[in-house]
Amino acid sequence: MAKVTAGELITLNVENQEVTIKVEDASKSDFISGKVERSSSENYKEGNVYEFDRSLLKEK
């Protein structure tokens, strides 16, 4: 499973849209919460905080 830390900027592919978040909490096993920094999706507004399924992360 990919590891992330609070404060890290990551880009996720959500519903075929790119969403860049600043991780706020990665301590939960299945979800990562983060503030949206950039988004090409109307469902994820910049400045708002959402939870994302950790499975969206790709191993590097």
N, CA and C atoms as a LAMMPS dump frame, in Angstrom:
ITEM: TIMESTEP
0
ITEM: NUMBER OF ATOMS
180
ITEM: BOX BOUNDS ff ff ff
-5.0000000000000000e+02 5.0000000000000000e+02
-5.0000000000000000e+02 5.0000000000000000e+02
-5.0000000000000000e+02 5.0000000000000000e+02
ITEM: ATOMS id mol type element x y z
1 1 1 N 0.851 -1.184 0
2 1 2 C 0 0 0
3 1 3 C 0.893 1.244 0
4 2 1 N 0.559 2.199 -0.812
5 2 2 C 1.338 3.429 -0.91
6 2 3 C 1.234 4.214 0.397
7 3 1 N 2.362 4.792 0.807
8 3 2 C 2.376 5.576 2.036
9 3 3 C 2.374 7.056 1.694
10 4 1 N 1.592 7.803 2.456
11 4 2 C 1.566 9.26 2.329
12 4 3 C 1.609 9.843 3.739
13 5 1 N 2.019 11.101 3.839
14 5 2 C 2.088 11.763 5.131
15 5 3 C 1.33 13.077 5.076
16 6 1 N 0.906 13.524 6.231
17 6 2 C 0.196 14.806 6.32
18 6 3 C 1.077 15.916 5.756
19 7 1 N 0.465 16.801 4.996
20 7 2 C 1.18 17.916 4.384
21 7 3 C 1.667 17.637 2.97
22 8 1 N 1.675 16.391 2.568
23 8 2 C 2.138 15.992 1.244
24 8 3 C 1.093 16.346 0.186
25 9 1 N 1.552 16.825 -0.969
26 9 2 C 0.668 17.072 -2.11
27 9 3 C 0.674 15.828 -2.989
28 10 1 N -0.526 15.316 -3.284
29 10 2 C -0.64 14.156 -4.159
30 10 3 C -1.741 14.409 -5.183
31 11 1 N -1.6 13.798 -6.349
32 11 2 C -2.616 13.902 -7.389
33 11 3 C -3.269 12.54 -7.565
34 12 1 N -4.595 12.547 -7.519
35 12 2 C -5.376 11.323 -7.667
36 12 3 C -6.198 11.397 -8.945
37 13 1 N -6.464 10.251 -9.531
38 13 2 C -7.361 10.163 -10.677
39 13 3 C -8.707 9.685 -10.136
40 14 1 N -9.659 10.612 -10.052
41 14 2 C -10.976 10.312 -9.489
42 14 3 C -12.013 10.488 -10.597
43 15 1 N -12.681 9.395 -10.936
44 15 2 C -13.706 9.444 -11.982
45 15 3 C -13.156 10.058 -13.273
46 16 1 N -11.955 9.64 -13.653
47 16 2 C -11.26 10.121 -14.856
48 16 3 C -10.966 11.614 -14.833
49 17 1 N -10.873 12.193 -13.642
50 17 2 C -10.525 13.599 -13.462
51 17 3 C -9.34 13.664 -12.506
52 18 1 N -8.432 14.638 -12.717
53 18 2 C -7.305 14.807 -11.812
54 18 3 C -7.686 15.718 -10.66
55 19 1 N -7.38 15.254 -9.447
56 19 2 C -7.635 16.019 -8.239
57 19 3 C -6.342 16.036 -7.425
58 20 1 N -5.793 17.221 -7.177
59 20 2 C -4.591 17.358 -6.37
60 20 3 C -5.002 17.804 -4.978
61 21 1 N -4.555 17.042 -3.98
62 21 2 C -4.919 17.36 -2.6
63 21 3 C -3.673 17.529 -1.739
64 22 1 N -3.838 18.297 -0.675
65 22 2 C -2.831 18.383 0.369
66 22 3 C -3.346 17.49 1.49
67 23 1 N -2.627 16.422 1.769
68 23 2 C -3.066 15.425 2.737
69 23 3 C -3.168 16.052 4.125
70 24 1 N -4.311 15.847 4.761
71 24 2 C -4.506 16.32 6.126
72 24 3 C -4.429 15.167 7.125
73 25 1 N -4.964 14.011 6.761
74 25 2 C -4.95 12.856 7.66
75 25 3 C -4.831 11.59 6.826
76 26 1 N -3.744 10.864 7.046
77 26 2 C -3.536 9.599 6.336
78 26 3 C -3.471 8.441 7.319
79 27 1 N -3.94 8.654 8.541
80 27 2 C -3.816 7.633 9.578
81 27 3 C -4.881 6.54 9.47
82 28 1 N -5.974 6.806 8.793
83 28 2 C -7.018 5.787 8.633
84 28 3 C -6.563 4.765 7.603
85 29 1 N -6.921 3.525 7.807
86 29 2 C -6.409 2.48 6.925
87 29 3 C -6.993 2.531 5.518
88 30 1 N -8.261 2.896 5.378
89 30 2 C -8.903 2.822 4.069
90 30 3 C -9.082 4.164 3.371
91 31 1 N -8.933 5.263 4.103
92 31 2 C -9.214 6.579 3.529
93 31 3 C -8.12 7.586 3.844
94 32 1 N -8.02 8.576 2.99
95 32 2 C -7.116 9.712 3.178
96 32 3 C -7.975 10.964 3.099
97 33 1 N -7.843 11.849 4.063
98 33 2 C -8.568 13.114 3.952
99 33 3 C -7.587 14.184 3.501
100 34 1 N -8.075 15.081 2.66
101 34 2 C -7.21 16.123 2.148
102 34 3 C -7.982 17.302 1.604
103 35 1 N -7.311 18.445 1.606
104 35 2 C -7.876 19.685 1.071
105 35 3 C -7.534 19.77 -0.413
106 36 1 N -8.538 20.014 -1.227
107 36 2 C -8.334 20.075 -2.669
108 36 3 C -7.589 21.367 -3.032
109 37 1 N -6.447 21.202 -3.675
110 37 2 C -5.632 22.327 -4.138
111 37 3 C -5.958 22.669 -5.599
112 38 1 N -6.127 21.628 -6.427
113 38 2 C -6.486 21.789 -7.844
114 38 3 C -7.409 20.653 -8.227
115 39 1 N -8.373 20.96 -9.092
116 39 2 C -9.302 19.912 -9.503
117 39 3 C -9.875 20.212 -10.877
118 40 1 N -9.944 19.159 -11.707
119 40 2 C -10.622 19.289 -12.993
120 40 3 C -12.023 18.694 -12.902
121 41 1 N -12.444 18.325 -11.692
122 41 2 C -13.759 17.722 -11.469
123 41 3 C -14.686 18.721 -10.782
124 42 1 N -15.901 18.809 -11.278
125 42 2 C -16.893 19.676 -10.641
126 42 3 C -17.342 19.121 -9.296
127 43 1 N -17.105 17.84 -9.05
128 43 2 C -17.524 17.206 -7.804
129 43 3 C -16.592 17.51 -6.631
130 44 1 N -15.386 17.972 -6.922
131 44 2 C -14.4 18.251 -5.88
132 44 3 C -13.933 19.695 -6.029
133 45 1 N -14.467 20.562 -5.193
134 45 2 C -14.195 22.004 -5.274
135 45 3 C -12.899 22.349 -4.555
136 46 1 N -12.112 23.241 -5.167
137 46 2 C -10.87 23.702 -4.559
138 46 3 C -11.153 24.362 -3.216
139 47 1 N -10.315 24.06 -2.241
140 47 2 C -10.442 24.632 -0.912
141 47 3 C -11.256 23.791 0.049
142 48 1 N -12.01 22.83 -0.461
143 48 2 C -12.82 21.968 0.398
144 48 3 C -12.033 20.714 0.788
145 49 1 N -12.422 20.104 1.904
146 49 2 C -11.78 18.889 2.397
147 49 3 C -12.699 17.7 2.123
148 50 1 N -12.1 16.624 1.595
149 50 2 C -12.845 15.407 1.274
150 50 3 C -12.053 14.202 1.755
151 51 1 N -12.743 13.076 1.864
152 51 2 C -12.081 11.803 2.108
153 51 3 C -12.007 11.042 0.79
154 52 1 N -10.865 10.442 0.535
155 52 2 C -10.638 9.685 -0.693
156 52 3 C -10.234 8.263 -0.329
157 53 1 N -10.725 7.314 -1.103
158 53 2 C -10.371 5.918 -0.901
159 53 3 C -8.88 5.738 -1.175
160 54 1 N -8.195 5.1 -0.256
161 54 2 C -6.753 4.906 -0.39
162 54 3 C -6.407 4.089 -1.642
163 55 1 N -7.345 3.305 -2.143
164 55 2 C -7.081 2.495 -3.34
165 55 3 C -6.832 3.356 -4.579
166 56 1 N -7.168 4.661 -4.517
167 56 2 C -6.892 5.567 -5.64
168 56 3 C -5.389 5.847 -5.796
169 57 1 N -4.615 5.572 -4.74
170 57 2 C -3.173 5.778 -4.803
171 57 3 C -2.539 4.668 -5.633
172 58 1 N -1.574 5.032 -6.409
173 58 2 C -0.84 4.063 -7.211
174 58 3 C 0.541 3.853 -6.58
175 59 1 N 0.954 2.618 -6.489
176 59 2 C 2.301 2.317 -5.999
177 59 3 C 3.323 2.847 -6.996
178 60 1 N 4.407 3.408 -6.485
179 60 2 C 5.475 3.914 -7.357
180 60 3 C 6.649 2.98 -7.346
